[in-house]
């Protein structure tokens, strides 16, 4: 039992459980957003995307491929909403943060390691370098 208790109380298992719960709630949120806003907009343009009535009968077997098509379309719409409403804005926000990092660092001309703008010597290759704030003297 002590091994089982250690397994259950490990941090990564708790993190995984939290991720599953949050992921499920986020999935429900995205599905409700699509059902409440996106599907009605699509219904205005081309009708309600519902293919559940499509059935293929072969002998006594009944293949309800229409239900699958409806779910596949719902998945594609949800994925597009997540991408354009969440992924793209977050990626642009992260780019703004990266720009601020780029303003404080530069590459060493010798070894291409990231160094502070005002550095006079690279901590990796120990090359003597001119700080980025100094301008080179003209060679007349």
SEGUFI-570744 format. One record per residue: residue number from 1; z, x, y of N, C-alpha, C, O in turn. Coordinates in steps of 0.05 Angstrom, whole numbers, plus 5000, padded with zeros to 4 digits. Layout:
! SEGUFI-570744
[NUM; [Z; X; Y]; [Z; X; Y]; [Z; X; Y]; [Z; X; Y]] ...
This chain:
! SEGUFI-570744
[1; [5000; 5016; 4976]; [5000; 5000; 5000]; [5000; 5017; 5025]; [4989; 5008; 5046]] [2; [5012; 5041; 5024]; [5013; 5057; 5049]; [4984; 5066; 5057]; [4979; 5068; 5081]] [3; [4967; 5072; 5037]; [4939; 5079; 5044]; [4925; 5055; 5057]; [4909; 5060; 5076]] [4; [4929; 5031; 5047]; [4917; 5007; 5059]; [4927; 5003; 5087]; [4912; 4996; 5105]] [5; [4953; 5007; 5091]; [4965; 5004; 5118]; [4953; 5024; 5137]; [4947; 5017; 5160]] [6; [4949; 5049; 5128]; [4937; 5069; 5145]; [4908; 5062; 5152]; [4899; 5066; 5175]] [7; [4894; 5051; 5132]; [4866; 5042; 5137]; [4865; 5020; 5157]; [4848; 5021; 5175]] [8; [4882; 5001; 5155]; [4882; 4978; 5173]; [4890; 4986; 5201]; [4879; 4975; 5221]] [9; [4908; 5004; 5204]; [4919; 5012; 5230]; [4903; 5034; 5244]; [4911; 5043; 5265]] [10; [4882; 5044; 5231]; [4866; 5064; 5244]; [4853; 5053; 5269]; [4845; 5030; 5270]] [11; [4851; 5070; 5289]; [4841; 5061; 5315]; [4812; 5052; 5314]; [4805; 5032; 5328]] [12; [4795; 5065; 5299]; [4767; 5057; 5300]; [4762; 5030; 5286]; [4743; 5016; 5293]] [13; [4780; 5022; 5268]; [4777; 4996; 5256]; [4784; 4974; 5276]; [4771; 4953; 5277]] [14; [4804; 4979; 5292]; [4812; 4960; 5313]; [4790; 4958; 5334]; [4783; 4937; 5343]] [15; [4778; 4982; 5341]; [4756; 4982; 5360]; [4733; 4966; 5349]; [4720; 4951; 5364]] [16; [4727; 4969; 5324]; [4705; 4954; 5311]; [4710; 4924; 5312]; [4692; 4909; 5317]] [17; [4735; 4916; 5306]; [4741; 4888; 5306]; [4738; 4876; 5335]; [4728; 4854; 5338]] [18; [4747; 4892; 5355]; [4744; 4882; 5382]; [4714; 4880; 5389]; [4706; 4861; 5403]] [19; [4698; 4900; 5381]; [4670; 4900; 5387]; [4656; 4875; 5374]; [4639; 4863; 5386]] [20; [4664; 4868; 5350]; [4652; 4845; 5336]; [4660; 4820; 5351]; [4642; 4802; 5355]] [21; [4685; 4817; 5359]; [4693; 4793; 5374]; [4679; 4791; 5401]; [4668; 4769; 5408]] [22; [4678; 4813; 5416]; [4664; 4812; 5442]; [4634; 4808; 5438]; [4622; 4793; 5453]] [23; [4622; 4820; 5417]; [4594; 4816; 5412]; [4587; 4787; 5405]; [4567; 4777; 5413]] [24; [4605; 4775; 5390]; [4601; 4747; 5382]; [4602; 4729; 5407]; [4586; 4711; 5411]] [25; [4622; 4734; 5424]; [4625; 4719; 5449]; [4601; 4723; 5467]; [4591; 4704; 5480]] [26; [4592; 4748; 5469]; [4568; 4754; 5486]; [4543; 4740; 5475]; [4527; 4730; 5490]] [27; [4541; 4740; 5449]; [4518; 4726; 5436]; [4519; 4696; 5443]; [4498; 4685; 5449]] [28; [4542; 4684; 5441]; [4545; 4656; 5448]; [4538; 4651; 5478]; [4526; 4631; 5485]] [29; [4546; 4670; 5495]; [4541; 4667; 5523]; [4511; 4669; 5529]; [4500; 4653; 5544]] [30; [4497; 4688; 5517]; [4468; 4691; 5520]; [4454; 4666; 5509]; [4435; 4656; 5522]] [31; [4462; 4657; 5486]; [4449; 4633; 5474]; [4452; 4609; 5492]; [4434; 4594; 5496]] [32; [4476; 4605; 5503]; [4481; 4582; 5521]; [4465; 4585; 5547]; [4455; 4565; 5557]] [33; [4463; 4609; 5557]; [4446; 4614; 5581]; [4417; 4607; 5576]; [4404; 4594; 5592]] [34; [4407; 4615; 5553]; [4379; 4609; 5546]; [4376; 4579; 5542]; [4356; 4568; 5552]] [35; [4394; 4566; 5528]; [4393; 4537; 5524]; [4395; 4522; 5549]; [4382; 4501; 5553]] [36; [4412; 4531; 5568]; [4418; 4516; 5592]; [4397; 4520; 5614]; [4391; 4502; 5630]] [37; [4385; 4544; 5616]; [4368; 4551; 5638]; [4339; 4558; 5630]; [4320; 4548; 5642]] [38; [4336; 4575; 5611]; [4310; 4586; 5604]; [4293; 4565; 5589]; [4270; 4560; 5596]] [39; [4305; 4553; 5568]; [4290; 4533; 5553]; [4280; 4509; 5570]; [4258; 4501; 5566]] [40; [4297; 4498; 5588]; [4287; 4477; 5605]; [4264; 4486; 5623]; [4245; 4471; 5628]] [41; [4265; 4511; 5633]; [4243; 4521; 5649]; [4217; 4523; 5632]; [4196; 4516; 5641]] [42; [4220; 4533; 5607]; [4197; 4534; 5590]; [4187; 4506; 5582]; [4162; 4502; 5579]] [43; [4205; 4487; 5580]; [4197; 4460; 5573]; [4181; 4447; 5596]; [4163; 4431; 5591]] [44; [4187; 4455; 5621]; [4171; 4445; 5644]; [4142; 4455; 5643]; [4124; 4441; 5650]] [45; [4139; 4480; 5633]; [4112; 4492; 5633]; [4096; 4483; 5608]; [4074; 4474; 5610]] [46; [4108; 4486; 5584]; [4093; 4482; 5560]; [4105; 4464; 5540]; [4097; 4464; 5517]] [47; [4126; 4449; 5547]; [4139; 4432; 5527]; [4161; 4447; 5513]; [4163; 4471; 5515]] [48; [4178; 4432; 5499]; [4201; 4444; 5485]; [4191; 4460; 5461]; [4177; 4449; 5444]] [49; [4198; 4486; 5459]; [4189; 4502; 5436]; [4205; 4495; 5411]; [4225; 4508; 5405]] [50; [4196; 4475; 5396]; [4209; 4467; 5371]; [4189; 4463; 5349]; [4172; 4445; 5351]] [51; [4190; 4480; 5329]; [4171; 4479; 5307]; [4184; 4471; 5281]; [4172; 4476; 5260]] [52; [4207; 4459; 5282]; [4221; 4452; 5257]; [4207; 4432; 5240]; [4212; 4430; 5216]] [53; [4188; 4418; 5251]; [4172; 4399; 5235]; [4151; 4412; 5218]; [4139; 4398; 5201]] [54; [4145; 4437; 5222]; [4125; 4450; 5206]; [4136; 4457; 5178]; [4155; 4473; 5176]] [55; [4123; 4446; 5158]; [4132; 4450; 5131]; [4108; 4455; 5113]; [4087; 4442; 5116]] [56; [4111; 4473; 5094]; [4090; 4478; 5074]; [4101; 4469; 5047]; [4122; 4479; 5038]] [57; [4086; 4451; 5034]; [4094; 4441; 5007]; [4075; 4452; 4987]; [4051; 4449; 4988]] [58; [4087; 4465; 4967]; [4072; 4475; 4944]; [4086; 4465; 4919]; [4107; 4474; 4912]] [59; [4073; 4445; 4907]; [4086; 4432; 4884]; [4111; 4418; 4893]; [4110; 4402; 4912]] [60; [4133; 4424; 4880]; [4159; 4412; 4888]; [4174; 4429; 4908]; [4194; 4421; 4919]] [61; [4163; 4453; 4913]; [4177; 4471; 4932]; [4169; 4464; 4961]; [4146; 4456; 4967]] [62; [4189; 4466; 4978]; [4185; 4459; 5006]; [4193; 4483; 5024]; [4216; 4492; 5024]] [63; [4173; 4495; 5038]; [4178; 4518; 5055]; [4179; 4509; 5084]; [4159; 4500; 5095]] [64; [4203; 4511; 5096]; [4207; 4503; 5124]; [4203; 4526; 5143]; [4222; 4536; 5155]] [65; [4178; 4536; 5144]; [4173; 4559; 5161]; [4174; 4553; 5190]; [4177; 4571; 5207]] [66; [4173; 4528; 5198]; [4175; 4520; 5226]; [4203; 4526; 5237]; [4205; 4534; 5260]] [67; [4224; 4522; 5221]; [4251; 4529; 5230]; [4253; 4559; 5235]; [4266; 4567; 5255]] [68; [4240; 4575; 5218]; [4240; 4604; 5223]; [4226; 4611; 5248]; [4235; 4628; 5264]] [69; [4203; 4598; 5253]; [4187; 4604; 5277]; [4203; 4597; 5302]; [4202; 4611; 5322]] [70; [4218; 4574; 5301]; [4234; 4566; 5324]; [4256; 4586; 5329]; [4261; 4594; 5352]] [71; [4270; 4596; 5308]; [4291; 4616; 5312]; [4279; 4643; 5321]; [4291; 4656; 5338]] [72; [4255; 4650; 5311]; [4243; 4675; 5320]; [4236; 4674; 5350]; [4240; 4693; 5364]] [73; [4225; 4651; 5358]; [4218; 4647; 5386]; [4244; 4648; 5403]; [4244; 4659; 5425]] [74; [4265; 4635; 5394]; [4290; 4635; 5408]; [4301; 4663; 5410]; [4312; 4671; 5431]] [75; [4298; 4679; 5389]; [4307; 4707; 5390]; [4291; 4723; 5411]; [4303; 4738; 5426]] [76; [4265; 4720; 5411]; [4249; 4734; 5430]; [4256; 4727; 5459]; [4257; 4744; 5476]] [77; [4260; 4701; 5464]; [4267; 4692; 5491]; [4295; 4704; 5498]; [4298; 4713; 5521]] [78; [4314; 4703; 5480]; [4340; 4714; 5485]; [4339; 4744; 5490]; [4352; 4754; 5509]] [79; [4323; 4758; 5475]; [4320; 4787; 5478]; [4308; 4793; 5506]; [4316; 4812; 5519]] [80; [4288; 4777; 5514]; [4276; 4782; 5540]; [4296; 4776; 5562]; [4297; 4791; 5582]] [81; [4312; 4755; 5560]; [4332; 4749; 5580]; [4352; 4772; 5582]; [4359; 4781; 5604]] [82; [4362; 4781; 5559]; [4382; 4803; 5559]; [4369; 4828; 5572]; [4383; 4842; 5587]] [83; [4345; 4834; 5566]; [4332; 4858; 5576]; [4329; 4856; 5607]; [4336; 4874; 5621]] [84; [4317; 4834; 5616]; [4311; 4832; 5645]; [4335; 4825; 5662]; [4335; 4831; 5686]] [85; [4355; 4811; 5651]; [4378; 4803; 5667]; [4401; 4823; 5665]; [4417; 4826; 5683]] [86; [4403; 4838; 5642]; [4426; 4856; 5638]; [4417; 4885; 5636]; [4427; 4902; 5651]] [87; [4399; 4891; 5618]; [4392; 4919; 5613]; [4379; 4933; 5637]; [4387; 4955; 5645]] [88; [4359; 4921; 5648]; [4345; 4933; 5671]; [4363; 4937; 5695]; [4364; 4959; 5707]] [89; [4379; 4917; 5704]; [4397; 4922; 5727]; [4418; 4943; 5721]; [4424; 4959; 5739]] [90; [4429; 4944; 5697]; [4448; 4965; 5691]; [4435; 4992; 5690]; [4447; 5012; 5699]] [91; [4411; 4994; 5680]; [4397; 5020; 5680]; [4392; 5030; 5708]; [4394; 5053; 5714]] [92; [4384; 5012; 5726]; [4380; 5020; 5754]; [4406; 5028; 5767]; [4406; 5047; 5783]] [93; [4427; 5014; 5761]; [4453; 5022; 5772]; [4461; 5050; 5762]; [4472; 5066; 5778]] [94; [4456; 5055; 5737]; [4463; 5082; 5726]; [4445; 5103; 5739]; [4454; 5126; 5743]] [95; [4420; 5097; 5746]; [4403; 5116; 5760]; [4414; 5123; 5787]; [4412; 5146; 5796]] [96; [4426; 5103; 5800]; [4438; 5108; 5827]; [4461; 5128; 5824]; [4465; 5146; 5841]] [97; [4478; 5125; 5803]; [4500; 5143; 5798]; [4489; 5171; 5791]; [4501; 5191; 5800]] [98; [4467; 5172; 5776]; [4456; 5198; 5769]; [4445; 5213; 5794]; [4445; 5237; 5795]] [99; [4435; 5198; 5813]; [4425; 5210; 5838]; [4447; 5225; 5853]; [4443; 5246; 5864]] [100; [4471; 5212; 5852]; [4494; 5225; 5865]; [4501; 5251; 5851]; [4509; 5271; 5863]] [101; [4499; 5251; 5824]; [4504; 5275; 5809]; [4483; 5296; 5815]; [4490; 5320; 5816]] [102; [4459; 5288; 5818]; [4437; 5307; 5823]; [4441; 5320; 5851]; [4433; 5343; 5854]] [103; [4454; 5307; 5869]; [4459; 5318; 5895]; [4481; 5340; 5895]; [4482; 5356; 5914]] [104; [4497; 5341; 5875]; [4519; 5360; 5874]; [4513; 5383; 5855]; [4528; 5403; 5855]] [105; [4492; 5382; 5840]; [4485; 5403; 5821]; [4456; 5410; 5823]; [4439; 5395; 5833]] [106; [4450; 5434; 5813]; [4422; 5444; 5811]; [4420; 5461; 5786]; [4440; 5467; 5773]] [107; [4396; 5470; 5779]; [4392; 5487; 5756]; [4392; 5516; 5764]; [4382; 5523; 5786]] [108; [4404; 5532; 5748]; [4403; 5561; 5752]; [4374; 5570; 5747]; [4362; 5562; 5728]] [109; [4363; 5587; 5765]; [4335; 5595; 5762]; [4331; 5613; 5738]; [4308; 5617; 5729]] [110; [4352; 5625; 5727]; [4350; 5644; 5705]; [4352; 5630; 5678]; [4336; 5634; 5660]] [111; [4373; 5613; 5675]; [4378; 5601; 5649]; [4376; 5571; 5648]; [4379; 5559; 5627]] [112; [4371; 5558; 5670]; [4368; 5529; 5674]; [4393; 5512; 5668]; [4391; 5489; 5662]] [113; [4416; 5525; 5668]; [4441; 5510; 5665]; [4448; 5496; 5691]; [4441; 5506; 5713]] [114; [4461; 5473; 5690]; [4469; 5459; 5714]; [4492; 5474; 5727]; [4512; 5481; 5714]] [115; [4490; 5479; 5753]; [4510; 5493; 5768]; [4514; 5478; 5795]; [4497; 5464; 5804]] [116; [4538; 5482; 5808]; [4542; 5469; 5834]; [4522; 5480; 5855]; [4512; 5503; 5852]] [117; [4516; 5464; 5875]; [4497; 5472; 5895]; [4505; 5498; 5910]; [4488; 5514; 5916]] [118; [4531; 5501; 5915]; [4540; 5524; 5930]; [4546; 5549; 5913]; [4556; 5569; 5924]] [119; [4540; 5548; 5888]; [4547; 5571; 5870]; [4530; 5596; 5878]; [4507; 5594; 5885]] [120; [4543; 5619; 5876]; [4530; 5644; 5882]; [4525; 5660; 5856]; [4510; 5680; 5856]] [121; [4537; 5651; 5834]; [4534; 5665; 5809]; [4534; 5643; 5787]; [4551; 5625; 5788]] [122; [4517; 5645; 5768]; [4516; 5626; 5746]; [4538; 5632; 5726]; [4542; 5655; 5718]] [123; [4554; 5612; 5718]; [4576; 5617; 5699]; [4566; 5622; 5671]; [4581; 5633; 5654]] [124; [4541; 5615; 5665]; [4530; 5619; 5638]; [4518; 5647; 5635]; [4525; 5662; 5617]] [125; [4499; 5653; 5652]; [4484; 5678; 5649]; [4493; 5700; 5669]; [4483; 5722; 5668]] [126; [4511; 5693; 5687]; [4523; 5710; 5708]; [4502; 5721; 5727]; [4507; 5742; 5740]] [127; [4479; 5709; 5729]; [4458; 5718; 5748]; [4468; 5712; 5776]; [4479; 5691; 5782]] [128; [4463; 5731; 5794]; [4469; 5727; 5822]; [4447; 5710; 5834]; [4423; 5716; 5832]] [129; [4455; 5688; 5846]; [4435; 5669; 5857]; [4442; 5662; 5886]; [4465; 5664; 5894]] [130; [4423; 5653; 5900]; [4427; 5645; 5928]; [4436; 5616; 5928]; [4425; 5599; 5914]] [131; [4458; 5609; 5943]; [4466; 5581; 5945]; [4444; 5564; 5956]; [4427; 5573; 5971]] [132; [4443; 5539; 5947]; [4422; 5521; 5955]; [4423; 5515; 5985]; [4403; 5507; 5997]] [133; [4447; 5519; 5997]; [4449; 5513; 6026]; [4437; 5534; 6043]; [4431; 5529; 6066]] [134; [4434; 5559; 6032]; [4421; 5581; 6048]; [4391; 5579; 6045]; [4381; 5572; 6023]] [135; [4377; 5586; 6066]; [4348; 5587; 6065]; [4340; 5616; 6062]; [4352; 5634; 6074]] [136; [4319; 5621; 6047]; [4310; 5649; 6044]; [4300; 5660; 6070]; [4288; 5645; 6086]] [137; [4305; 5686; 6074]; [4296; 5699; 6099]; [4266; 5704; 6097]; [4256; 5713; 6076]] [138; [4251; 5700; 6119]; [4222; 5706; 6118]; [4217; 5736; 6115]; [4232; 5752; 6126]] [139; [4197; 5743; 6100]; [4190; 5771; 6095]; [4168; 5779; 6114]; [4144; 5778; 6107]] [140; [4175; 5788; 6138]; [4155; 5796; 6158]; [4149; 5825; 6155]; [4133; 5836; 6170]] 
